[in-house]
């Protein structure tokens, strides 16, 4: 099982406030960074990878607490 500190589509979706299918679509279209870990065919990302990607996305205006 992947490290509990890693994020799946579900955790990324919750973080950026979209549906998991939207995150899957981002990956399919090359808009999401490459996964940090792939285990049994399932991709996972470190939270830092996702947070950096979010900061670099067009239209990023910051989030409370960051």
Helices and strands as residue ranges (DSSP letters): E 6-7, H 9-16, H 20-28, E 37-39, E 42-46, H 47-56
